[in-house]
Amino acid sequence: MLINYFDSHCHIDFNEFDHNRSQVLSNCKQMQVNSIFVPGVSEAGWRRQLDLLKNQNAGVTLTYGFGLHPYFLAEHNQNALIKLETALSQYQPVAVGEIGLDFMLEKTSFDKQYELLQQQIAVAKIACLPIVLHIRKAHDQVLKLLRQTKFKEGGIVHAFAGSEQQAHRFIELGFKLGFGGAVTYLRASKLRKLVVCLPLESIVLETDAPDMLPSFVKEGCNSPENLPRIAKVIADLRQVGLEQVAQQTTLNTKLVLKIK
């Protein structure tokens, strides 16, 4: 069966893969995980991504985004936004991200997070690039900001965990919704219902490796090698063929990231 998987969110550049990255990517190729989007979270991370792209990577196609993640506010200096604009122009990634709002972090960081996200949306708008969003407990706030800024480039809401109503609002704004390891847990009833009721055309697959362990991995790190099993869970929940889920979600990812 000819299947082509696209992991729409995988930090294959992180240190956790330094000891076995080549083997992981080789395994991915054998498992038909042929494409991976690597989000950028800080200026230091952008350099890691560019170094990674110089390698052969076992025939797996790597694309990337640059962004300033809310987790790393302390690392983003006063010139970070200018450096982001310069990097977008110089290296031409396919997206701005991973960016967003995380209201599960310290409340004292909320205003700074919001300002940083607003600035990065403006940068993406000027560059005509989609954005990859990290959102926790702040879906309505991000939706409001997207409407206020009249952002039209769309993107991906990584690890979507909002309501069905919020999901449809993001879809209306041109976004795809990322589903990964969390949907494999039986207790994730709300998420599993969502992945069934939403149009398949609005869904993309992801692992968020090395994070977001699926239920069938009991210890260690997550890996893009797990994407086919996550896809199988979604296919079974939707009662459709695995090939349909794989092919449609791959097409969705390429469309939203404007990849040929």
Disulfide bonds with the S-S distance in Angstrom:
none
